[in-house]
Amino acid sequence: MHISPTWVLRTVGLAASLNAHFAFAADDGFHFGLELRPVEIQSFPDYLPQIGNISVSLRTVPIHSGDPGAGNPAVVPANAVQPGSYVPFSFSAAPEIGYQPWTFRGGVIFSPAALRPQPEEASSGSTQEFNYIQGGNSRGYGAALVYYAGLVRPARTSGVFGEAEIRLDAGFSVILGYRRSTENVEIQQGWDRYDALETYKTLRLSSDALQQPYAGIRWIVRSGQVFNPSVYFVGGPALLADTPNPFGNGSHNSVRVEPVFYRGRR
């Protein structure tokens, strides 16, 4: 893999949130506030990582200490996985300033959780297994398997966003914005023993930066008080840039972007 970022234009991603909006108005038309989005769902159904040509080193797992041949290397023959969809759940906060119908805000995004690919007890989807005692990938009595899996997780670093909003009437407004967040693509290695997966170690294969300009609408209950609840829906095209780690050299990372875009990199 190259160490320089690779970019792809993605299809439309959507986000929705129930907001807590704290605003303070001044007599000269200026207003100040804080926007909190405690639960934000980002739907990116086209973000489907596919990892191919996975190097032998990433497919090599030492035999479990409780199995015959403990410590010897076992290599999973299959060299590709398709982890599946990734949908993060985010929390964001942003101070804001505005004048009359215009509001400008910028803040941070945290993604502590996500609907994301998980390792499976089978050679399917995100996971490839190898039965090093009996050969193949069959499970059952007498089987001893090693596995590796392709995973996608939210990065620990926060994302950022900026927005401009114009109020159309008492309840509705239009939002234009830009956001950037980071996810990590990882390879997890381990053992499948007694109908349970046991992790050996996890290696970060690359960091994917999702950058999206977006537009949308908001409906807000302007109570005349400091606290004003609202709900919004936004969407727009996005760019995906991934920066691989050197140890993944030789692997082929790609992201299937439905329905018409596709990007691959060697």
Order of alpha helices (4+ residues) and beta strands (2+ residues): beta-beta-beta-alpha-beta-beta-beta-beta-beta-beta-beta-beta-beta-beta-beta-beta
